[in-house]
């Protein structure tokens, strides 16, 4: 249950469902950066049966009682009764839906697809975790692969609200990673043809919104590397969701989240797209944590994941990519993966800049310095 107002707590959620005749268990996710009294914008609701949970999904888009926001409901991707019921529901097949207007919510999407495709049971619209506003794209899920494939062809350009939808395939949750899997069938995401102009309309955060100055640059990465390492990733985030946060920067080759590692990898087609993602998404809140970004291991680079950032030649500048305001630079003690370290050797102190916090790559970074 997502996009909650900051004041909402477990008791309020329980009272909402109790008023509808449902007894539920609630796990509220807290925002560790705002204090224990503030939620992170979402929670998990455990119903007494899979049927009750399925019925609850029908409330998507309706207003939450005594709240100013609508229900944003989806099957949970980790823990709880919803997960146990996944086995009964069988596999799911998703499509990516872009160019959505702000008036389109998940209820509207399901209502648009379900009459024609009965296996369509749920939809997810990605929203900005700060404002709660739609990011302009989302996913529609089907239990029938045939209907998913039909929807890819038949719903392309169909109006949802005031705009025609742009549709492409989404990465299956159960597909193992590797270069080339889960191609988005349109590259840089719906509505991204011709380069990342209008990125904010597609849902990528405004340039400079979640970090202070651009990240420091150094020379220890293959210039052809296009793989971004995403650290500090919540276990609840799926590959579909991770892709949705990055596809506004450019065409993605693949997305992979190794099970139980707390990290993921996003590989772009173009180097400058990966560079923009590293700079612009540093410290961005995904799930219930803020991610740490650095270069991952490329196919041409035998170095470890988390290699420090090295820029390629300057990328093209698009007129709509204006540097925006946003959060101030991170406070001392949290600065993404780059910090300064003092190392004392032979009574001399060296300042190693741009050293990642990742313990797996720290030794190799220091060795590369040859200090």
N, C-alpha and C positions, 0 to 999 in steps of 0.2 A: 504494500500500500504506500504510494509515493506522493511527493509534492505536498507534504504536510506543512501546516503553519508551525512556526518555531515553538509556540506555547503548548502544542498538543502533547499529551503524555499517554502512558499506558491506560490509565483509568478512563480518560476521555474515549479512547478507541474502544475499550471494552463496553462502555456505556452506549456508544453508537450502535454496535452490533447487538447488544442486549435489547435495545429498543426495537430491533428488527427480528427478535425472537431467536437470536443465535448466541450461544455461549462459546466464547473464544479465548484462546491464550494469545498474548501479545508480547512480542520482543521488539522493543524500541531501540533503534540504533542512535547512539549519542554522538554529537559533534565534539570531538576531543579538543578542537581549537576554540570552541565557544563556551566551554564549561559544561558541567554535568547536567544542567537544567535545560539545555537546548538540544532538541533532536537534530539529526542529520538530514531530515527531510523525508525519511521513509521508515517503515517498520515491517515486521512480518506478523501475519495474523494466522493462527492455527485453528481451523474449524474442526468440528467433531466428525465430519464425514467429507468425502470427496464431492458428494452431491451438493452439500451445503456450500462448499468452496466454489463449485462451478456456478451455482445459482448466484453467489455474491458477485461474480464477474459481470453479471447483467446490469449491475448498478454503475458501471463505468460511465463517466460523463455527467451523472446526476450529482447534485450538490450534497456535500456532507452536512448532516444536521448540525446546526449551531456553528457552522464554519463558513468562511467566504470562498472556499475552494471546492472543486468537484472531486468525486472519487477517481483515483488513478490506481487501478488494480491490475495485477498480472500474476501469473504463476511464479512462485519463488524459484530461484535457481539454486538454492542451497538450504537444506534443513527443513524440518517441519512436515506437516501432513501433505502439503502440496507436492513436495518432492516424492513422497511415497506413492502418490497417486499417478505420477508420471508414467510408471511402468504400465498402469492400466490404460492410459491414454495412447500409448504407442509412440512412434516417432513423430516429430513435428518438422514442418518444412516452412521456411520463412521467405518473404520477399521484402526488399527494401523499397520504401515509399518516400519520395522526396518532393520538394516544392509545395509543401503543405502550408496553407494560410494559418494565421493565429487562431482563427475560429474553429479549426478542425481539431477535435479531440478523439480519444480512443473509441468512444461510443459511436461517433460519426463514422469512423473507419470500419468498425465491425458491421455497422448497419449498412454500409455501402457494399461490402464484400459478401456478407453472409447470405443474402437472398439468392445470389448467383452461385455461390460456392459454399454449400452446407458444412463442409469440413472446417471452414474458418470459424475459430472459436475465440480468438483474442487478438489484440493489437497493442503495440507499445509505441508511444510518441516520446521521443527524447526531449527533455526539457533542461533549461539552464538551472543548475542547482542553487544559484543565488536568487534569481528573480522568479523562478518557477514558470517562466514563459516558454512556450514551445520553441524548439530549436529548428523547426521547419521540416523535420523528417522523422521517420519511425519504421516500424516493422509490423507486418501482418503475418500471422501464423496459421498454418493449415495442418490438418492431420492426413490429408491426401496429397501425394506428390503430383498426381495427375491434375488436380484442381490448382495446385500451386503453379504448375507449368502453364495451364490455361490462363490463369490470372496474369502471368507475365506478359502474355500476348494481348489478351482482351481488355485489360484495364489500363494499358499504356495510354496516357493522354485523357483519360476519363476525369471529369471534374469532381473534386472533393471540395465542397464549399465553393469558393470563388476562383479556384485555380485548377488547371489540369495537372494530374499527378505524373511524376516521372518514376518509373518502376524498373528495378533490376533485381538480380538474385542476391541473396544474403548468405553469409557463411554458415553452413550447418554446424550446430553445437557439437555434434558427435563426430565431426570429421577431424582426423589427425592432421597436424600441420606439415608444412613443407612448401617450398617455393612453388607458386602457381596454383595452390588449392584455393577454392572459394573465390574465384574471380568475380568481381562485382558486376560483370556483364555490361559495363558501361563506363568502367574506369573510375573516374574521380567522384563518383556519386552522382545521383540524379541532380540535374540542373547545373553541373559543373563543367559542361563542355566549353572548350576554348580556354581553359585555365581557371585558376581559383578566383575569378572575379565574383564579387558578391558572396564571399565566404560566410560572412556573418548571417546572411539570410538563410544559408544552408545549415547553420547551426554551429560552425566552428567559432570559438570564442574570439572576440575582437582582439586585434593585435596588441600585445602588451597588457592584457587584462589580468593575468593571474601571476605576474612576476614583476620584478622591478626592472633592472637593467638587463640587456641581453646577456646570455651566459658567456663566460670567458672562453676564449678559443685557444687551442694549441695544435700541435702538428703530428699527433700520434694516431691517426686513423687513415685507412685506405680511402682515398678521395672518391672511389667508386662505391663505397659503402652506402647503402640506402636503408639499413635496418636500424630501427629505434628500439632500444631497451626500455621497458616500462617497469620500474620497481615500485615497491610499496603498494602492490595491487590487492584490493580486497578479494577474498575468496568467493564473494558473491557475484563478481563481474564475469559475464560470459564473453566469448569471442565476438559475438554479434554486437554487444554493447561497446566493447573496446574499439571495434572497427568504427562504430558510429561516431565516436569522439574524434577520430583522426581522419576520416575520409574527406573532410572539407579541405584538407591541405593539399590533396593531390591523389593520383591514382595509386591504389594499394595492390600489391602483389599477393600478400597473405598476412594473416593475423594468427598468432599462436599463443595460447596460455598453457604452459606446462602444469599439470595437476599438482597442487599442493606446494608450489614454489613461491607464491606471492609475487609473481612477476609475469610479464608477457613480452611479446615481440611483435612489432608492426614493420613490415617491409614495404617501402614505397618503390615506384618505378623510377622517379626522378630524385636526384640528390637534394636539390633545393627544397623539395617538399618535405623531406625528412628533417632538414635543417630548420625549416619554419616550425615544424611540429615540436622539435626539441626546445626551441626558444619560447614558443607561444604556450605550450602545455606544461611547462615546468611548474610543479606545485599545484596543478589544477585538481580540484576535488572530483574523483571518480569513485562511485560507491561510497564507502564510509571512510575514505582516506585520501590524502593528497599524494599524487604520484611523483616519483623521481625519474627523470629521463636522462639518458645518455646514449651513446652509440652502442649498438649490439654487434654481434659477430657477423661480418659479411661473408659471402661465399669466397671472397678473394683474400680474406684476412683470418689468419689463424689465431689472432689475439683473443683474449677473453671478452665475454660480454661485459658491458659497462665501461668500454674504452672511452677516454676523455674526448671531448668534442673538438673536431677540426673542421673549419669551414671549407667549402669548395669555392670556386669563383662566384662572385655575387649573383644571386638569382635575379630573374626579371622582376621589375617593379610594376605592379598593377595599380591603376588609379584608385580602386576602391579599398586598397589595403592601407588604411591610415592607422598610425599608431594611436591607440586609445589609452584612456585612463584605467583605473581599476585598483586592484589591491596594491598597497605599498610594498616595498621590498620586504622579504621575509625577515622576521626577527632573528636575533642572534641565537644560534642553537638549532635553527631549521632553515636551511638555505638550499633545499634540493640536494642533488648529489655532489655539488661542488662546494668545497670549503678550502680554507687555507690551513696548512699544517706546518708547524715548526719542527724541524728535525735537527738534533744536535749531534755533530760528528767531529771528533778531533778538536773539541773546544770551539767549534765554529757552528753558527746557526744558519741553516738554510731555510728559505721559505719556498715550499712546494705549493704552487697554485694549481687549481683545477684538478685536484686529486679527488677521485670519487670516493664516496662513503662505502662503496661495495667492497667488502673484505676479500672477495674473490679476485678482484683485479688490482688491489692496492699494491701488491708486491711487484707486479709487472709494470705498473705505472712508474714506480720509483726506479725500477731497473732501467726503464727506457730513458729516464732522466740522466742516468750515468753520473750521478752526483758523487 
